[in-house]
Amino acid sequence: MNFRRFTLSDLIHGLIWTVVFLLAFFMQVVPFLLILTLINISFGVSSTVMLIVIPVALFGMICLAAIVVERNRKKNWIKHLPPPPARQSTFVTMKEARANMVPHLRRGPFR
C-alpha cells in the first residue's frame, strides 16, 4: 500500500478548513437557536430541558428533510430533466421560418 505522508502544511490546511466550517456553522445555527429559545420562553416554556430539546428537535427535522430531499433528487435526477426537443424536418423548419418572416405568406402555399 502506498500511504501518503501528511506534512505540517497539510495539517494546517485541514485545521483552517475545519475552523472555517465550524465558524460558518455556528454563525448560522446559533442565532437561529437563540431566537427559537426566545420564542419558547415567550410561549411560557420555562423548563431547561425543553428549552434545549425543542430547538434541537426542530433543527434535526430541518436537517432530516434536507437529507431526504437531496437523496430523492439524486436518485430521480433523470425524471426532472426537460424532454428533448421534437425533431422537425428541414422543410417544416424552412416553412415556419419563412412564415414568421413574412406574415402574409402563412395563408398561401410554401414556394
Distance bins in CASP14 RR format, pairs under 12 A and 6 or more apart:
PFRMAT RR
TARGET T0000
AUTHOR 0000-0000-0000
RMODE 2
METHOD distances of the structure
MODEL  1
4 10 0 0 0 0 1 0 0 0 0 0 0
5 11 0 0 0 0 0 1 0 0 0 0 0
6 12 0 0 0 0 0 1 0 0 0 0 0
6 13 0 0 0 0 1 0 0 0 0 0 0
6 14 0 0 0 0 1 0 0 0 0 0 0
6 15 0 0 0 0 0 1 0 0 0 0 0
7 13 0 0 0 0 1 0 0 0 0 0 0
7 14 0 0 0 0 0 1 0 0 0 0 0
8 14 0 0 0 0 0 1 0 0 0 0 0
8 15 0 0 0 0 0 1 0 0 0 0 0
9 15 0 0 0 0 0 1 0 0 0 0 0
9 16 0 0 0 0 0 1 0 0 0 0 0
10 16 0 0 0 0 0 1 0 0 0 0 0
10 17 0 0 0 0 0 1 0 0 0 0 0
11 17 0 0 0 0 0 1 0 0 0 0 0
11 18 0 0 0 0 0 1 0 0 0 0 0
12 18 0 0 0 0 0 1 0 0 0 0 0
12 19 0 0 0 0 0 1 0 0 0 0 0
13 19 0 0 0 0 0 1 0 0 0 0 0
13 20 0 0 0 0 0 1 0 0 0 0 0
14 20 0 0 0 0 1 0 0 0 0 0 0
14 21 0 0 0 0 1 0 0 0 0 0 0
14 22 0 0 0 0 0 1 0 0 0 0 0
15 21 0 0 0 0 0 1 0 0 0 0 0
15 22 0 0 0 0 0 1 0 0 0 0 0
16 22 0 0 0 0 0 1 0 0 0 0 0
16 23 0 0 0 0 0 1 0 0 0 0 0
17 23 0 0 0 0 0 1 0 0 0 0 0
17 24 0 0 0 0 0 1 0 0 0 0 0
18 24 0 0 0 0 0 1 0 0 0 0 0
18 25 0 0 0 0 0 1 0 0 0 0 0
19 25 0 0 0 0 0 1 0 0 0 0 0
19 26 0 0 0 0 0 1 0 0 0 0 0
20 26 0 0 0 0 0 1 0 0 0 0 0
20 27 0 0 0 0 0 1 0 0 0 0 0
21 27 0 0 0 0 0 1 0 0 0 0 0
21 28 0 0 0 0 0 1 0 0 0 0 0
21 29 0 0 0 0 0 1 0 0 0 0 0
22 28 0 0 0 0 0 1 0 0 0 0 0
22 29 0 0 0 0 0 1 0 0 0 0 0
22 30 0 0 0 0 0 1 0 0 0 0 0
23 29 0 0 0 0 0 1 0 0 0 0 0
23 30 0 0 0 0 0 1 0 0 0 0 0
24 30 0 0 0 0 0 1 0 0 0 0 0
25 31 0 0 0 0 0 1 0 0 0 0 0
25 32 0 0 0 0 0 1 0 0 0 0 0
25 33 0 0 0 0 0 1 0 0 0 0 0
25 59 0 0 0 0 0 1 0 0 0 0 0
25 63 0 0 0 0 0 1 0 0 0 0 0
26 32 0 0 0 0 0 1 0 0 0 0 0
26 33 0 0 0 0 1 0 0 0 0 0 0
26 34 0 0 0 0 0 1 0 0 0 0 0
27 33 0 0 0 0 0 1 0 0 0 0 0
27 34 0 0 0 0 0 1 0 0 0 0 0
28 34 0 0 0 0 0 1 0 0 0 0 0
28 59 0 0 0 0 0 1 0 0 0 0 0
28 62 0 0 0 0 0 1 0 0 0 0 0
29 35 0 0 0 0 0 1 0 0 0 0 0
29 36 0 0 0 0 0 1 0 0 0 0 0
29 55 0 0 0 0 1 0 0 0 0 0 0
29 56 0 0 0 0 0 1 0 0 0 0 0
29 58 0 0 0 0 0 1 0 0 0 0 0
29 59 1 0 0 1 0 0 0 0 0 0 0
29 60 0 0 0 0 0 1 0 0 0 0 0
29 62 0 0 0 0 0 1 0 0 0 0 0
29 63 0 0 0 0 0 1 0 0 0 0 0
30 36 0 0 0 0 0 1 0 0 0 0 0
30 37 0 0 0 0 0 1 0 0 0 0 0
30 55 0 0 0 0 0 1 0 0 0 0 0
30 59 0 0 0 0 0 1 0 0 0 0 0
31 37 0 0 0 0 0 1 0 0 0 0 0
31 38 0 0 0 0 0 1 0 0 0 0 0
31 55 0 0 0 0 0 1 0 0 0 0 0
32 38 0 0 0 0 0 1 0 0 0 0 0
32 39 0 0 0 0 0 1 0 0 0 0 0
32 55 1 0 0 1 0 0 0 0 0 0 0
32 56 0 0 0 0 0 1 0 0 0 0 0
32 58 0 0 0 0 1 0 0 0 0 0 0
32 59 1 0 0 1 0 0 0 0 0 0 0
32 60 0 0 0 0 0 1 0 0 0 0 0
32 62 0 0 0 0 1 0 0 0 0 0 0
33 39 0 0 0 0 0 1 0 0 0 0 0
33 40 0 0 0 0 0 1 0 0 0 0 0
33 51 0 0 0 0 1 0 0 0 0 0 0
33 52 0 0 0 0 1 0 0 0 0 0 0
33 53 0 0 0 0 0 1 0 0 0 0 0
33 54 0 0 0 0 1 0 0 0 0 0 0
33 55 1 0 1 0 0 0 0 0 0 0 0
33 56 1 0 0 1 0 0 0 0 0 0 0
33 57 0 0 0 0 0 1 0 0 0 0 0
33 58 0 0 0 0 1 0 0 0 0 0 0
33 59 1 0 0 1 0 0 0 0 0 0 0
33 60 0 0 0 0 0 1 0 0 0 0 0
33 62 0 0 0 0 0 1 0 0 0 0 0
34 40 0 0 0 0 0 1 0 0 0 0 0
34 41 0 0 0 0 0 1 0 0 0 0 0
34 51 0 0 0 0 0 1 0 0 0 0 0
34 55 0 0 0 0 1 0 0 0 0 0 0
35 41 0 0 0 0 0 1 0 0 0 0 0
35 42 0 0 0 0 0 1 0 0 0 0 0
35 55 0 0 0 0 1 0 0 0 0 0 0
35 58 0 0 0 0 0 1 0 0 0 0 0
35 59 0 0 0 0 0 1 0 0 0 0 0
36 42 0 0 0 0 0 1 0 0 0 0 0
36 43 0 0 0 0 0 1 0 0 0 0 0
36 45 0 0 0 0 0 1 0 0 0 0 0
36 50 0 0 0 0 0 1 0 0 0 0 0
36 51 0 0 0 0 1 0 0 0 0 0 0
36 52 0 0 0 0 0 1 0 0 0 0 0
36 53 0 0 0 0 0 1 0 0 0 0 0
36 54 1 0 0 1 0 0 0 0 0 0 0
36 55 1 0 1 0 0 0 0 0 0 0 0
36 56 0 0 0 0 1 0 0 0 0 0 0
36 57 0 0 0 0 0 1 0 0 0 0 0
36 58 1 0 0 1 0 0 0 0 0 0 0
36 59 0 0 0 0 1 0 0 0 0 0 0
36 62 0 0 0 0 0 1 0 0 0 0 0
37 43 0 0 0 0 0 1 0 0 0 0 0
37 44 0 0 0 0 0 1 0 0 0 0 0
37 45 0 0 0 0 1 0 0 0 0 0 0
37 46 0 0 0 0 0 1 0 0 0 0 0
37 47 0 0 0 0 0 1 0 0 0 0 0
37 48 0 0 0 0 0 1 0 0 0 0 0
37 50 0 0 0 0 0 1 0 0 0 0 0
37 51 1 0 1 0 0 0 0 0 0 0 0
37 52 0 0 0 0 1 0 0 0 0 0 0
37 53 0 0 0 0 0 1 0 0 0 0 0
37 54 0 0 0 0 1 0 0 0 0 0 0
37 55 1 0 0 1 0 0 0 0 0 0 0
37 56 0 0 0 0 0 1 0 0 0 0 0
37 58 0 0 0 0 0 1 0 0 0 0 0
37 59 0 0 0 0 0 1 0 0 0 0 0
38 44 0 0 0 0 0 1 0 0 0 0 0
38 45 0 0 0 0 0 1 0 0 0 0 0
38 51 0 0 0 0 1 0 0 0 0 0 0
38 54 0 0 0 0 0 1 0 0 0 0 0
38 55 0 0 0 0 0 1 0 0 0 0 0
39 45 0 0 0 0 1 0 0 0 0 0 0
39 51 0 0 0 0 0 1 0 0 0 0 0
39 54 0 0 0 0 1 0 0 0 0 0 0
39 55 0 0 0 0 1 0 0 0 0 0 0
39 58 0 0 0 0 0 1 0 0 0 0 0
40 46 0 0 0 0 1 0 0 0 0 0 0
40 47 0 0 0 0 1 0 0 0 0 0 0
40 48 0 0 0 0 0 1 0 0 0 0 0
40 49 0 0 0 0 0 1 0 0 0 0 0
40 50 1 0 0 1 0 0 0 0 0 0 0
40 51 1 0 1 0 0 0 0 0 0 0 0
40 52 0 0 0 0 1 0 0 0 0 0 0
40 53 0 0 0 0 1 0 0 0 0 0 0
40 54 1 0 1 0 0 0 0 0 0 0 0
40 55 1 0 0 1 0 0 0 0 0 0 0
40 56 0 0 0 0 0 1 0 0 0 0 0
40 57 0 0 0 0 0 1 0 0 0 0 0
40 58 0 0 0 0 0 1 0 0 0 0 0
41 47 0 0 0 0 0 1 0 0 0 0 0
41 48 0 0 0 0 0 1 0 0 0 0 0
41 50 0 0 0 0 0 1 0 0 0 0 0
41 51 1 0 0 1 0 0 0 0 0 0 0
41 54 0 0 0 0 0 1 0 0 0 0 0
41 55 0 0 0 0 0 1 0 0 0 0 0
42 51 0 0 0 0 0 1 0 0 0 0 0
43 50 0 0 0 0 0 1 0 0 0 0 0
43 51 0 0 0 0 0 1 0 0 0 0 0
43 54 0 0 0 0 1 0 0 0 0 0 0
44 50 0 0 0 0 1 0 0 0 0 0 0
44 51 0 0 0 0 0 1 0 0 0 0 0
44 54 0 0 0 0 0 1 0 0 0 0 0
45 51 1 0 0 1 0 0 0 0 0 0 0
45 52 0 0 0 0 0 1 0 0 0 0 0
45 53 0 0 0 0 1 0 0 0 0 0 0
45 54 1 0 0 1 0 0 0 0 0 0 0
45 55 0 0 0 0 0 1 0 0 0 0 0
46 54 0 0 0 0 0 1 0 0 0 0 0
47 53 0 0 0 0 1 0 0 0 0 0 0
47 54 0 0 0 0 1 0 0 0 0 0 0
48 54 0 0 0 0 0 1 0 0 0 0 0
49 55 0 0 0 0 0 1 0 0 0 0 0
49 56 0 0 0 0 0 1 0 0 0 0 0
49 57 0 0 0 0 0 1 0 0 0 0 0
50 56 0 0 0 0 0 1 0 0 0 0 0
50 57 0 0 0 0 1 0 0 0 0 0 0
51 57 0 0 0 0 0 1 0 0 0 0 0
52 58 0 0 0 0 0 1 0 0 0 0 0
52 59 0 0 0 0 0 1 0 0 0 0 0
53 59 0 0 0 0 0 1 0 0 0 0 0
53 60 0 0 0 0 0 1 0 0 0 0 0
54 60 0 0 0 0 0 1 0 0 0 0 0
54 61 0 0 0 0 0 1 0 0 0 0 0
55 61 0 0 0 0 0 1 0 0 0 0 0
55 62 0 0 0 0 0 1 0 0 0 0 0
56 62 0 0 0 0 0 1 0 0 0 0 0
56 63 0 0 0 0 0 1 0 0 0 0 0
57 63 0 0 0 0 0 1 0 0 0 0 0
57 64 0 0 0 0 0 1 0 0 0 0 0
58 64 0 0 0 0 0 1 0 0 0 0 0
58 65 0 0 0 0 0 1 0 0 0 0 0
59 65 0 0 0 0 0 1 0 0 0 0 0
59 66 0 0 0 0 0 1 0 0 0 0 0
60 66 0 0 0 0 1 0 0 0 0 0 0
60 67 0 0 0 0 1 0 0 0 0 0 0
60 68 0 0 0 0 0 1 0 0 0 0 0
61 67 0 0 0 0 0 1 0 0 0 0 0
61 68 0 0 0 0 0 1 0 0 0 0 0
62 68 0 0 0 0 0 1 0 0 0 0 0
62 69 0 0 0 0 0 1 0 0 0 0 0
63 69 0 0 0 0 0 1 0 0 0 0 0
63 70 0 0 0 0 0 1 0 0 0 0 0
64 70 0 0 0 0 0 1 0 0 0 0 0
64 71 0 0 0 0 0 1 0 0 0 0 0
65 71 0 0 0 0 0 1 0 0 0 0 0
65 72 0 0 0 0 0 1 0 0 0 0 0
66 72 0 0 0 0 0 1 0 0 0 0 0
66 73 0 0 0 0 0 1 0 0 0 0 0
67 73 0 0 0 0 0 1 0 0 0 0 0
67 74 0 0 0 0 0 1 0 0 0 0 0
68 74 0 0 0 0 0 1 0 0 0 0 0
68 75 0 0 0 0 0 1 0 0 0 0 0
69 75 0 0 0 0 0 1 0 0 0 0 0
69 76 0 0 0 0 0 1 0 0 0 0 0
70 76 0 0 0 0 0 1 0 0 0 0 0
70 77 0 0 0 0 0 1 0 0 0 0 0
71 77 0 0 0 0 0 1 0 0 0 0 0
72 79 0 0 0 0 0 1 0 0 0 0 0
72 80 0 0 0 0 0 1 0 0 0 0 0
73 79 0 0 0 0 1 0 0 0 0 0 0
73 80 1 0 0 1 0 0 0 0 0 0 0
74 80 0 0 0 0 0 1 0 0 0 0 0
85 93 0 0 0 0 0 1 0 0 0 0 0
86 92 0 0 0 0 0 1 0 0 0 0 0
86 93 0 0 0 0 0 1 0 0 0 0 0
87 93 0 0 0 0 0 1 0 0 0 0 0
88 94 0 0 0 0 1 0 0 0 0 0 0
88 95 0 0 0 0 1 0 0 0 0 0 0
88 96 0 0 0 0 1 0 0 0 0 0 0
88 97 0 0 0 0 0 1 0 0 0 0 0
89 95 0 0 0 0 1 0 0 0 0 0 0
89 96 0 0 0 0 0 1 0 0 0 0 0
90 96 0 0 0 0 0 1 0 0 0 0 0
90 97 0 0 0 0 0 1 0 0 0 0 0
91 97 0 0 0 0 0 1 0 0 0 0 0
91 98 0 0 0 0 0 1 0 0 0 0 0
91 110 1 0 0 1 0 0 0 0 0 0 0
92 98 0 0 0 0 0 1 0 0 0 0 0
92 99 0 0 0 0 0 1 0 0 0 0 0
92 110 0 0 0 0 1 0 0 0 0 0 0
93 99 0 0 0 0 0 1 0 0 0 0 0
93 100 0 0 0 0 0 1 0 0 0 0 0
93 110 0 0 0 0 0 1 0 0 0 0 0
94 100 0 0 0 0 0 1 0 0 0 0 0
94 101 0 0 0 0 0 1 0 0 0 0 0
94 105 0 0 0 0 0 1 0 0 0 0 0
94 110 1 0 0 1 0 0 0 0 0 0 0
94 111 0 0 0 0 0 1 0 0 0 0 0
95 101 0 0 0 0 0 1 0 0 0 0 0
95 102 0 0 0 0 0 1 0 0 0 0 0
95 105 0 0 0 0 1 0 0 0 0 0 0
95 106 0 0 0 0 1 0 0 0 0 0 0
95 108 0 0 0 0 0 1 0 0 0 0 0
95 109 0 0 0 0 1 0 0 0 0 0 0
95 110 1 0 1 0 0 0 0 0 0 0 0
95 111 0 0 0 0 0 1 0 0 0 0 0
96 102 0 0 0 0 0 1 0 0 0 0 0
96 105 0 0 0 0 0 1 0 0 0 0 0
96 106 0 0 0 0 1 0 0 0 0 0 0
96 110 0 0 0 0 1 0 0 0 0 0 0
97 105 0 0 0 0 0 1 0 0 0 0 0
97 106 0 0 0 0 0 1 0 0 0 0 0
97 110 0 0 0 0 0 1 0 0 0 0 0
98 104 0 0 0 0 0 1 0 0 0 0 0
98 105 1 0 0 1 0 0 0 0 0 0 0
98 106 0 0 0 0 1 0 0 0 0 0 0
98 108 0 0 0 0 0 1 0 0 0 0 0
98 109 0 0 0 0 0 1 0 0 0 0 0
98 110 1 0 0 1 0 0 0 0 0 0 0
98 111 0 0 0 0 1 0 0 0 0 0 0
99 105 1 0 1 0 0 0 0 0 0 0 0
99 106 1 0 1 0 0 0 0 0 0 0 0
99 107 0 0 0 0 1 0 0 0 0 0 0
99 108 0 0 0 0 1 0 0 0 0 0 0
99 109 0 0 0 0 0 1 0 0 0 0 0
99 110 0 0 0 0 1 0 0 0 0 0 0
99 111 0 0 0 0 0 1 0 0 0 0 0
100 106 0 0 0 0 1 0 0 0 0 0 0
102 108 0 0 0 0 0 1 0 0 0 0 0
102 110 0 0 0 0 0 1 0 0 0 0 0
102 111 0 0 0 0 0 1 0 0 0 0 0
105 111 0 0 0 0 1 0 0 0 0 0 0
END
